[in-house]
Structures are given as C-alpha cells and as structure tokens.
Amino acid sequence: MNSLVRWRPIEELIPQGFFRGFWDEDFWDVFENLFESRELDKYNWTPKVESYRQNGTYVIKADLPGVEAKDIYVELENGCLTLRGERKMDKKSKDKKVDRREVFYGSFERSMAVPENLKAEEIKAKYHDGVLEITIPVEEKAPPKKIEVEEVTH
C-alpha cells in the first residue's frame, strides 16, 4: 500500500537523522513553519544540471521549469559556463494567500567548469518544456606526434 509522505524541505538542509532523538516531530513542525513562511522567498534557487558527451558534442541540460526563454542568459568564458536567469512568480498567485509554496522564485545563477577542448564559437542553446539544452562541439585533439631523436656523431 502506498502512503503519502509529507515533504520537509528543511531535511534537505539538515537531515533529521543527524540529530536523532534531539528533535522530535513537534520541533520539526515549528521550525518548518518558520522556514516555509516568508523566509523561503529570501533564498535564491539553483537549477539542477547534468552534462555528458554524445557523438562528438558536450551536452549540458538544466531543469528550469516555469522560466521563460527570454529570462535565461548563457555565457561561456575561460572554461566556465554560467547560467543566469529568473523565475517570476505568477501574478495570480502573488495576489492570493497561498496555502503551500514549495517552489522557489527569483533570480538564479549557476556556474560550472567545462572541458577545455570545446569549440566555444559553435555553442547552441535550446529551451523546450522547461529544460535548457546547451550543446558544444568537442574539438578532436590531434594525437601526440612522435618525434625521432637523431643521434649526432662528431
């Protein structure tokens, strides 16, 4: 039988088992209510990403649900890829009393190192169904050249 488990965002920061026996459920509820209130809006969020190589291309995917393409900025400089943007709150929910908010709104920035042998001038970014996909062709390295050493005799 499946059961519904209450999501406790604070456990992602401090796992409950870390202070086993120290914090009981009542304390968690009080602490969680403080955290989930207006304080939650003050924290920036960071999109989750994955990167991999496929068919001579380096691919980076970032989950950005609710973000509009016009609000996404991508920059590749000195081996560092930076994603910046903002997820704006829906005006309808902004004006109403919300019973639960587990989604972060506001600006984000995420930087990550990328391999050196990428063709930066050919970078492409596509956004579809809340996923940003960045593709950068990988420059094939020339195999090392073996250099014969001549022996010089006098």
N, C-alpha and C positions, 0 to 999 in steps of 0.2 A: 504494500500500500504506500502510495506517495503522500508526503505531507509537505505543507508549505512552511518554509523556514524564514524567519524574519531576517532581513538584511541589516547588518550592523556595520555602517561604514567605518566607525572608529576601530573596529577589529582589523581593518586593513592597515591602519597605522600602528596599533598596539594589539597584538593577538591576545585574546582573553586568557589563553593558557600560560602566558608569560608571567602573570601574577596569580596563578592558580590558588584559589582559596582566599585571596586577598580581596578581590572584588566580587561581590555577589550580583545577582540579576538586578536588584533594585538600584545598586550603584551604577551599573551599566545604563539602565534606563534614564537616570538623572543626567549622567554625563552625556549620553547620546542626545537627549533633548536639548541640552545646551549647544552641542556641536551642530546639530541639524537645524538650529534656528537661523537667525540672520548671519551668524558667524560663517556659515557654509559659503555664503556669497563672496566672502573676502578672499577665498583661496583660488588661485589660478589652477587650471587643469592642464594636463599634458596628454596629448593623444598617444595611443598605443601604436607601435610600428612593428613591421617585420621587413627584413631585407634578405635577398638571396640573389644568386647568379643563375641565369637561364638563357641558353642559346646565345652566348656572347654579349649578354646585356646584364647590367646590375639593376635590380628592381627593388624599389622601396615602396611599401604600401603603408598608409596611415589611416586609421579609423577616425573620421571626422563627421559623425552624424550630426545633422542639424546646422552645419556650417555651409554658407553659400560660397560658391567658387570665387566670387568677386572679393570675398573676405579672406582669401588664402594667399600667402606670399611665400615663395620658394626661392632660396638662394644657395648657390654652390660656390664656395670660395676657399682656397687653400686646403683642400681635402676635408672640408667641413660642410655638411648640408644642414641648412637651417629652415625650419618650417615655422611660420608665424601666421596668426590669424585671430579670428574672434567668432565665438558662437553667441549670437544675440538672442536675448530672451524674447519669446513671442509676446506681442503686445497684449493679447487676450489674457494670458496667464499672469502677466506683470500687474495688471489692474485688479486681479481677483485674489482672494485669500486662498492660498494653496495648502492643501492638507499634507502633501508629501512632495518633497523635491529632492531627488537623488541624482539630478543632472547638474553638472557644473556649467555655468555660463561665464562669459567674459573672454579675455584675451588668453592666448596660449603661445608658447614658444618652445620649440624642441630642436636641439642641435645634436648632430651625431657625426662621427668620423666615417669617411667612406674610403674605399681603396684608392691608391694613388694613380693607377693606370686606367682612369676613365676619360672618355672623350667629352669633357665638360661642355664644349661648344654644341654638342648634339643632344643635350638633355631635353626631355619632354615630360610634361605633367598633364595627366588627365584626371578628371573628377567625375565619379559616377556612383550613384546610390550610397553616398556618404563615405566613399573610400577614395582617397587620393592615391594615384599610382604614378610614381616617378620612374622613368626608365632612362638609363645612361649606358650607351655602348661601351664595352670594355675594349681597350686598345691592347691588341695582342703584342706581347713582348717578343722581341726578336730573341732567338735562342743565343746563348752565350757563344761568342766566336772563339774558337781555339786558336791560339797564336803559337806558332812554332818558334822555338828559340834556336837561333843559329849559333853554332859554336864557331868562334873566330880563332884561327890559329895564326901565330906570328911566324 
